[in-house]
Amino acid sequence: MSFTADRLLLFGATGDLAQRMLLPSLCALHSDGLLAPDLKIVGTARTEMSNAEFREFAREALEQYLPAVRRAGVAEFLERLVYEAVDATTLDGYHRLAELVGEDCQGLAIFLSTAPKLFEATIAGLAHAGLTGERTRIGLEKPLGTDLASSREINDAVAREFGEDRIFRIDHYLGKETVQNLLALRFANLLFEPVWNSTYIDHVQITVAETVGLEGRAGFYDETGALRDMVQNHMLQLLALVAMEPPTSFDATAVRDEKVKVLRALRTVAEDETVTGQYRAGAVGGQAVPGYDQELGEESAAETFVAIKAHVDNWRWKGVPFYLRTGKRLPERVTEIVVQFRSVPHSIFEAKGATTKPNRLVIGIQPEENIQFSLMAKLPGLDREGLRLREVPLDVTMPDAFSDTIRRIAYERLLLDLVEGDQTLFVRRDEVEAQWEWIDAIRALWDARGTRPRPYTAGSWGPSAAIALAERDGVSWHDE
């Protein structure tokens, strides 16, 4: 059913995500005139506060996290906000939320920015208060479980009250402009799609590197680890977008159908195709940082680094390795996709002493959004000893190329789509389950062979075995 919600109910409205992302995104949408004038935003959390106190809380968050140039209309935005304290684990307060939503509500969007362990109780409370009807849709923040079984429990609980067409599972990477631009690059340009296959592409690298450590997430991260925290969702979604077949149209069903085909085609990872690590004390950005165990306060077997050699077993990608790498306390904060093309089949320049390098496409997602394509070009000038070639990058830096447009927070796109009902950039249940099946097989492999993370120094690019993982195939990571 298609409808635009005129009520938005935010669970976890006083949490870190709400302060840093949700409230700034909603205010920015309001300032740009993208929210319907009658949209009312109802915040709820355990913290007791009045409407006035919640609006002051929101104002302080906007001052801290929303750029000054985007704060037009803050006062009017704050008038949209109301608040009701509710303990999600009991049924007592949900009727008060229903009163705030109002009987005149034409469409309700709910965003659960809470711990997944509260999802089932929250949905039961919403159903008890009559807030799960056909004109209600729900957005779920990750993580959705810790394995396939727990993921199914969460999804089953949601599905008891909401049809799949009203469930919006959020992976905020899909809201990033450059991730969406990957689809435009592939399917809006004739140049790339004919060579986007194993005949012309040698390998693909996907890196999600962080310089930070635990950042107050010690309890969650130690139970989760890098494989479940980053690979299961963000990295597999990026892989699916790189590897998917052209959809018949740019709509939710067509795009997600093609992504899930890729995820189901992932080959089970072999014993020598994964490397895990855990950072030790070192230096990042010139600053000394403690090791993981020191930060945590106890010894742990949780992995803070993972490298995987993956394969998509279908006609398009047969024989093309996908190297995935993610970790904490690495030298740079960077998320990028590197598509390495094969060498030219025959170089006519060797007799002139010139060497060629294969073309490479680098899609930078963060911290800078850019697309770089390397070409071989003749070095200008005269050279009696032979012809000289040099690798030349063609750069498209998104903020420069689109300097006349607003650079948006990823959650702006996702919240607007939740309110308006567009599921294209959200993850479907069969995608989530295919991702967990692949991840669970890796965890089972580690458990079977007693794998423990290899130590690496903070500020390095992970264990040396991760370098060897690629170099065995004659491949160097893009930073090497």
C-alpha positions as CSV (number, residue, x, y, z in Angstrom):
1,M,0.0,0.0,0.0
2,S,1.4,3.4,-1.0
3,F,1.0,6.3,1.4
4,T,3.1,9.1,2.9
5,A,3.2,9.0,6.7
6,D,2.1,12.1,8.6
7,R,3.4,10.7,11.9
8,L,7.0,9.5,12.6
9,L,7.6,7.6,15.8
10,L,11.2,7.5,16.9
11,F,12.2,4.9,19.5
12,G,15.6,5.5,21.1
13,A,15.1,9.3,20.6
14,T,17.6,10.3,23.2
15,G,20.3,7.9,22.1
16,D,23.6,8.5,20.3
17,L,22.3,7.7,16.8
18,A,19.4,10.1,17.3
19,Q,21.7,12.9,18.4
20,R,24.3,12.4,15.7
21,M,22.2,11.4,12.7
22,L,18.4,11.1,13.1
23,L,17.5,14.5,14.5
24,P,20.0,16.4,12.3
25,S,18.8,14.5,9.2
26,L,15.1,15.3,10.0
27,C,15.9,19.0,10.6
28,A,17.8,19.2,7.3
29,L,14.9,17.7,5.5
30,H,12.5,20.1,7.2
31,S,14.8,23.1,6.3
32,D,14.8,22.0,2.6
33,G,11.0,21.7,2.5
34,L,11.1,18.0,2.0
35,L,8.9,17.0,4.9
36,A,5.2,17.4,4.7
37,P,3.9,20.4,6.7
38,D,1.7,18.2,8.8
39,L,4.4,15.6,9.7
40,K,4.5,15.2,13.5
41,I,7.5,13.6,15.1
42,V,7.0,11.7,18.3
43,G,10.1,10.8,20.3
44,T,10.3,8.1,22.9
45,A,12.9,6.5,25.2
46,R,13.1,5.5,28.9
47,T,14.4,8.9,29.9
48,E,11.8,11.1,31.6
49,M,11.5,14.6,30.1
50,S,8.9,17.0,29.0
51,N,8.2,18.2,25.4
52,A,10.2,21.4,26.2
53,E,13.1,19.4,27.6
54,F,13.2,17.1,24.5
55,R,13.1,20.1,22.2
56,E,16.0,21.6,24.1
57,F,17.8,18.3,23.9
58,A,17.2,18.2,20.1
59,R,18.4,21.9,19.8
60,E,21.7,21.1,21.5
61,A,22.2,18.0,19.2
62,L,21.5,20.1,16.1
63,E,24.0,22.8,17.3
64,Q,26.7,20.1,17.7
65,Y,26.1,17.8,14.7
66,L,24.3,19.8,12.0
67,P,26.4,22.2,10.0
68,A,25.5,25.9,10.6
69,V,24.7,26.4,6.9
70,R,21.9,23.8,7.2
71,R,20.2,25.1,10.3
72,A,17.6,27.3,8.7
73,G,14.2,26.7,10.2
74,V,15.4,25.0,13.4
75,A,12.8,26.8,15.5
76,E,10.0,25.6,13.2
77,F,11.4,22.1,13.2
78,L,11.5,21.8,17.0
79,E,7.7,22.6,17.0
80,R,7.1,19.3,15.2
81,L,8.6,17.4,18.1
82,V,6.7,15.9,21.0
83,Y,8.0,13.3,23.5
84,E,6.7,10.5,25.8
85,A,8.8,8.4,28.1
86,V,8.1,4.7,27.6
87,D,9.8,1.5,28.9
88,A,9.8,-0.6,25.8
89,T,9.7,-3.8,27.8
90,T,6.3,-3.2,29.4
91,L,2.9,-2.5,27.9
92,D,2.0,0.4,30.2
93,G,3.1,3.3,28.2
94,Y,2.2,2.4,24.6
95,H,-1.4,3.7,24.9
96,R,0.1,7.1,25.6
97,L,2.1,6.9,22.4
98,A,-1.1,6.0,20.6
99,E,-2.7,9.2,22.0
100,L,0.2,11.3,20.8
101,V,0.0,9.7,17.3
102,G,-3.7,10.6,17.3
103,E,-6.8,9.1,15.8
104,D,-6.5,11.5,12.8
105,C,-3.2,9.9,11.7
106,Q,-3.3,9.1,8.0
107,G,0.0,7.1,8.0
108,L,2.5,6.1,10.6
109,A,6.3,5.5,10.1
110,I,8.1,3.9,13.1
111,F,11.9,3.9,13.5
112,L,13.4,1.5,16.0
113,S,16.8,2.9,17.0
114,T,17.1,0.5,20.0
115,A,18.9,-2.7,20.9
116,P,17.6,-5.5,18.8
117,K,16.8,-7.5,22.0
118,L,14.0,-4.9,22.5
119,F,12.4,-5.3,19.1
120,E,10.1,-8.2,20.0
121,A,8.8,-6.5,23.2
122,T,8.4,-3.2,21.3
123,I,6.4,-4.7,18.5
124,A,4.2,-6.5,21.1
125,G,3.6,-3.1,22.8
126,L,2.8,-1.4,19.5
127,A,0.3,-4.1,18.6
128,H,-1.3,-3.9,22.0
129,A,-1.8,-0.1,21.4
130,G,-3.2,-0.6,17.9
131,L,-0.1,0.9,16.2
132,T,0.7,-1.9,13.7
133,G,-2.2,-1.5,11.2
134,E,-2.0,-1.5,7.5
135,R,-1.1,2.2,7.3
136,T,1.9,1.7,9.5
137,R,5.5,0.9,8.3
138,I,8.5,0.1,10.5
139,G,12.2,0.8,10.1
140,L,14.7,-1.4,11.8
141,E,18.3,-0.4,12.6
142,K,21.0,-3.0,12.5
143,P,22.2,-5.4,13.8
144,L,19.4,-7.9,13.0
145,G,20.6,-10.8,15.2
146,T,24.0,-12.3,15.8
147,D,23.5,-15.3,13.4
148,L,20.9,-16.8,11.1
149,A,18.8,-18.3,13.9
150,S,18.6,-15.1,16.0
151,S,18.0,-13.1,12.8
152,R,15.0,-15.3,12.0
153,E,13.6,-14.8,15.5
154,I,13.7,-11.1,15.1
155,N,12.2,-11.2,11.6
156,D,9.5,-13.6,12.6
157,A,8.5,-11.3,15.5
158,V,8.3,-8.3,13.1
159,A,6.5,-10.3,10.4
160,R,3.7,-11.3,12.9
161,E,2.5,-7.7,12.8
162,F,4.0,-6.2,9.5
163,G,4.0,-7.5,6.0
164,E,7.3,-7.5,4.1
165,D,6.1,-4.5,2.1
166,R,5.9,-2.5,5.3
167,I,9.3,-3.5,6.8
168,F,12.3,-1.2,6.1
169,R,15.6,-2.8,7.3
170,I,18.3,-0.1,7.3
171,D,21.9,-0.4,6.2
172,H,23.0,3.2,6.3
173,Y,25.7,2.6,3.7
174,L,22.9,2.3,1.1
175,G,22.0,5.9,1.9
176,K,25.5,7.2,0.9
177,E,25.6,9.2,-2.3
178,T,28.6,7.3,-3.7
179,V,27.1,3.9,-3.0
180,Q,24.0,5.0,-5.0
181,N,26.3,6.5,-7.6
182,L,27.8,3.0,-8.1
183,L,24.4,2.0,-9.7
184,A,24.5,5.1,-11.9
185,L,28.1,4.5,-12.9
186,R,27.3,0.9,-14.0
187,F,23.8,1.3,-15.5
188,A,23.7,4.9,-16.8
189,N,26.9,4.6,-18.8
190,L,27.5,2.4,-21.8
191,L,31.3,2.4,-21.1
192,F,31.4,0.1,-18.2
193,E,28.7,-2.5,-18.4
194,P,30.1,-4.4,-21.5
195,V,33.4,-4.9,-19.7
196,W,31.9,-5.5,-16.2
197,N,32.7,-9.3,-16.1
198,S,35.4,-11.9,-15.7
199,T,36.7,-11.4,-19.3
200,Y,38.0,-8.0,-18.5
201,I,38.1,-7.7,-14.7
202,D,41.0,-9.4,-12.8
203,H,39.8,-8.8,-9.2
204,V,37.8,-6.5,-6.9
205,Q,38.9,-5.1,-3.6
206,I,36.5,-3.7,-0.9
207,T,38.0,-2.0,2.1
208,V,36.3,-0.5,5.1
209,A,39.0,0.8,7.4
210,E,38.6,2.6,10.7
211,T,41.2,4.5,12.8
212,V,39.1,4.4,15.9
213,G,38.9,1.7,18.6
214,L,36.0,0.7,20.8
215,E,34.5,4.3,21.2
216,G,32.2,3.3,24.1
217,R,30.9,0.2,22.3
218,A,32.9,-2.3,24.3
219,G,30.1,-4.6,25.3
220,F,28.5,-4.7,21.9
221,Y,31.7,-5.0,19.9
222,D,33.3,-7.7,22.0
223,E,30.2,-9.9,21.5
224,T,30.0,-9.1,17.8
225,G,33.4,-8.7,16.3
226,A,34.4,-7.3,12.9
227,L,32.9,-10.1,10.9
228,R,29.4,-9.6,12.2
229,D,29.7,-5.8,12.7
230,M,30.9,-4.9,9.2
231,V,31.2,-7.8,6.8
232,Q,27.7,-9.2,7.3
233,N,26.0,-6.0,6.4
234,H,27.9,-3.1,4.9
235,M,30.5,-5.1,3.0
236,L,28.2,-7.7,1.6
237,Q,25.8,-5.0,0.4
238,L,28.7,-3.2,-1.4
239,L,29.7,-6.6,-2.9
240,A,26.2,-7.2,-4.1
241,L,25.9,-3.8,-5.8
242,V,29.2,-4.3,-7.6
243,A,28.4,-7.9,-8.7
244,M,24.6,-7.7,-9.4
245,E,23.1,-8.1,-12.9
246,P,21.3,-5.1,-14.4
247,P,17.8,-4.9,-12.9
248,T,14.9,-4.5,-15.2
249,S,14.1,-1.2,-13.5
250,F,15.1,1.0,-10.6
251,D,12.5,-0.1,-8.1
252,A,12.7,-2.0,-4.9
253,T,11.7,-5.4,-6.1
254,A,13.9,-5.4,-9.2
255,V,17.1,-4.1,-7.5
256,R,16.7,-6.4,-4.5
257,D,16.0,-9.4,-6.6
258,E,19.4,-9.0,-8.3
259,K,21.3,-8.4,-5.1
260,V,20.0,-11.5,-3.4
261,K,21.0,-13.6,-6.4
262,V,24.6,-12.5,-5.8
263,L,24.5,-13.2,-2.1
264,R,23.1,-16.7,-2.8
265,A,26.0,-17.3,-5.4
266,L,28.7,-16.6,-2.8
267,R,31.0,-19.7,-2.5
268,T,31.6,-21.1,1.0
269,V,34.9,-19.7,2.1
270,A,37.9,-22.1,2.3
271,E,40.2,-22.5,5.3
272,D,43.0,-20.5,3.7
273,E,40.8,-17.7,2.5
274,T,40.2,-15.8,5.7
275,V,42.5,-13.9,8.1
276,T,41.5,-12.5,11.5
277,G,43.3,-10.1,13.7
278,Q,43.2,-8.0,16.9
279,Y,45.1,-4.8,17.4
280,R,47.8,-4.3,19.9
281,A,49.2,-1.0,21.2
282,G,50.6,1.3,18.6
283,A,50.2,4.7,17.1
284,V,47.4,6.1,14.9
285,G,47.7,9.6,13.4
286,G,50.8,10.2,15.5
287,Q,49.0,9.4,18.7
288,A,49.8,6.5,20.9
289,V,46.8,4.2,21.4
290,P,46.3,1.1,23.7
291,G,45.7,-2.4,22.5
292,Y,42.2,-3.9,22.3
293,D,42.6,-5.9,25.5
294,Q,43.8,-2.8,27.3
295,E,40.8,-0.8,26.0
296,L,38.5,-3.6,26.9
297,G,40.1,-4.2,30.3
298,E,40.4,-7.9,29.9
299,E,41.7,-10.5,27.4
300,S,39.4,-11.3,24.5
301,A,39.2,-13.5,21.4
302,A,37.1,-11.0,19.5
303,E,38.4,-10.1,16.1
304,T,39.0,-6.4,15.2
305,F,40.2,-7.2,11.7
306,V,39.0,-9.5,9.0
307,A,40.3,-10.2,5.4
308,I,38.4,-12.6,3.2
309,K,38.9,-13.9,-0.4
310,A,35.4,-14.4,-1.7
311,H,34.0,-15.8,-4.9
312,V,30.7,-15.2,-6.7
313,D,30.0,-18.5,-8.6
314,N,28.0,-17.4,-11.6
315,W,28.8,-16.8,-15.3
316,R,29.7,-13.1,-14.9
317,W,32.2,-13.5,-12.1
318,K,33.6,-17.0,-12.4
319,G,37.2,-16.9,-11.4
320,V,37.3,-13.3,-10.2
321,P,38.3,-13.0,-6.5
322,F,36.6,-10.4,-4.3
323,Y,39.0,-9.4,-1.6
324,L,37.2,-8.0,1.5
325,R,39.1,-6.2,4.3
326,T,37.9,-4.3,7.4
327,G,39.4,-3.4,10.7
328,K,39.8,-1.0,13.6
329,R,42.9,1.0,14.5
330,L,44.1,1.0,10.9
331,P,46.2,3.9,9.5
332,E,43.4,5.6,7.6
333,R,39.7,6.0,7.8
334,V,38.6,4.9,4.3
335,T,35.9,3.0,2.6
336,E,36.5,2.2,-1.1
337,I,35.9,-0.2,-3.9
338,V,38.7,-1.0,-6.3
339,V,37.9,-2.7,-9.6
340,Q,41.2,-3.9,-11.1
341,F,40.9,-4.6,-14.9
342,R,43.1,-7.1,-16.7
343,S,46.2,-6.1,-18.7
344,V,45.9,-5.4,-22.4
345,P,46.3,-8.8,-24.2
346,H,49.2,-7.5,-26.3
347,S,51.3,-4.4,-25.8
348,I,52.6,-2.7,-29.0
349,F,54.8,-0.4,-26.9
350,E,57.3,-3.0,-25.4
351,A,59.6,-2.7,-28.4
352,K,59.9,1.0,-27.6
353,G,60.8,0.3,-24.0
354,A,57.4,1.3,-22.6
355,T,55.5,-0.7,-20.0
356,T,51.7,-0.6,-19.5
357,K,49.6,-1.0,-16.3
358,P,46.1,-2.3,-16.3
359,N,43.3,0.1,-15.8
360,R,41.8,0.5,-12.4
361,L,38.6,2.0,-11.1
362,V,38.6,3.3,-7.5
363,I,35.2,4.3,-6.0
364,G,35.8,6.3,-2.8
365,I,32.9,6.2,-0.4
366,Q,34.3,7.9,2.7
367,P,35.8,10.1,4.0
368,E,35.8,11.6,0.5
369,E,33.3,10.7,-2.1
370,N,35.1,10.4,-5.5
371,I,35.5,8.2,-8.5
372,Q,39.0,7.7,-10.1
373,F,39.7,5.8,-13.3
374,S,43.4,5.3,-14.2
375,L,44.4,5.3,-17.9
376,M,47.8,4.9,-19.6
377,A,49.0,8.0,-21.5
378,K,52.2,9.1,-23.3
379,L,54.5,11.3,-21.3
380,P,54.8,14.6,-23.3
381,G,58.1,15.4,-24.8
382,L,60.8,13.9,-27.0
383,D,62.8,10.8,-25.9
384,R,65.4,9.3,-28.1
385,E,65.7,6.2,-25.9
386,G,62.1,5.2,-26.4
387,L,58.4,5.9,-25.7
388,R,57.4,6.6,-22.1
389,L,54.0,5.9,-20.7
390,R,52.5,7.1,-17.5
391,E,49.4,6.1,-15.5
392,V,47.1,9.1,-15.5
393,P,44.0,9.4,-13.2
394,L,40.7,10.7,-14.4
395,D,39.2,12.1,-11.2
396,V,35.6,12.9,-10.3
397,T,35.4,14.4,-6.8
398,M,31.7,14.5,-6.0
399,P,31.7,17.6,-3.9
400,D,33.5,19.5,-6.6
401,A,31.5,18.0,-9.5
402,F,28.2,18.8,-7.8
403,S,29.3,22.0,-5.9
404,D,25.8,23.5,-6.6
405,T,24.1,20.7,-4.6
406,I,23.8,19.9,-0.9
407,R,25.9,17.1,0.5
408,R,23.4,15.1,2.5
409,I,23.7,12.8,5.5
410,A,22.9,9.2,4.5
411,Y,20.0,9.0,7.0
412,E,18.3,11.9,5.2
413,R,17.6,9.7,2.2
414,L,16.7,6.7,4.3
415,L,14.3,8.6,6.6
416,L,12.6,10.3,3.7
417,D,12.2,7.0,2.0
418,L,10.7,5.5,5.2
419,V,8.2,8.3,5.5
420,E,7.3,8.1,1.8
421,G,7.4,4.3,1.5
422,D,10.3,3.6,-1.1
423,Q,12.0,0.3,-0.2
424,T,14.7,0.4,-2.9
425,L,17.6,1.3,-0.5
426,F,16.5,-1.0,2.3
427,V,17.4,-4.7,2.8
428,R,14.8,-7.4,2.2
429,R,14.5,-10.5,4.5
430,D,15.9,-12.9,2.0
431,E,19.0,-10.7,1.6
432,V,19.6,-10.7,5.4
433,E,19.3,-14.4,5.6
434,A,21.6,-15.1,2.7
435,Q,24.2,-12.8,4.3
436,W,23.9,-14.6,7.6
437,E,24.1,-18.1,6.0
438,W,27.5,-17.1,4.5
439,I,28.8,-15.4,7.7
440,D,27.7,-18.4,9.9
441,A,29.7,-20.8,7.7
442,I,32.8,-18.6,8.2
443,R,32.2,-18.6,12.0
444,A,31.7,-22.4,11.9
445,L,35.0,-22.8,10.0
446,W,36.8,-20.6,12.6
447,D,35.3,-22.6,15.5
448,A,36.2,-25.9,13.9
449,R,39.9,-25.1,13.5
450,G,40.2,-23.1,16.7
451,T,41.1,-19.8,14.9
452,R,42.2,-17.0,17.1
453,P,42.9,-13.5,15.9
454,R,46.5,-12.7,14.9
455,P,48.0,-9.7,16.6
456,Y,48.7,-6.5,14.6
457,T,50.1,-3.2,15.6
458,A,47.6,-0.3,15.8
459,G,48.4,2.0,12.9
460,S,49.3,-0.8,10.5
461,W,47.1,-2.4,7.8
462,G,46.5,-5.6,9.8
463,P,48.3,-8.9,10.2
464,S,50.9,-9.7,7.6
465,A,48.9,-12.8,6.7
466,A,46.3,-10.4,5.2
467,I,48.9,-9.1,2.8
468,A,49.9,-12.7,2.0
469,L,46.3,-13.6,1.3
470,A,46.3,-11.3,-1.7
471,E,49.9,-11.7,-2.7
472,R,49.6,-15.4,-3.2
473,D,47.5,-14.5,-6.2
474,G,50.0,-11.7,-7.3
475,V,47.6,-9.0,-6.0
476,S,48.6,-6.1,-3.8
477,W,46.1,-4.2,-1.6
478,H,45.4,-0.8,-3.0
479,D,47.3,1.0,-0.2
480,E,50.4,-1.2,-0.5
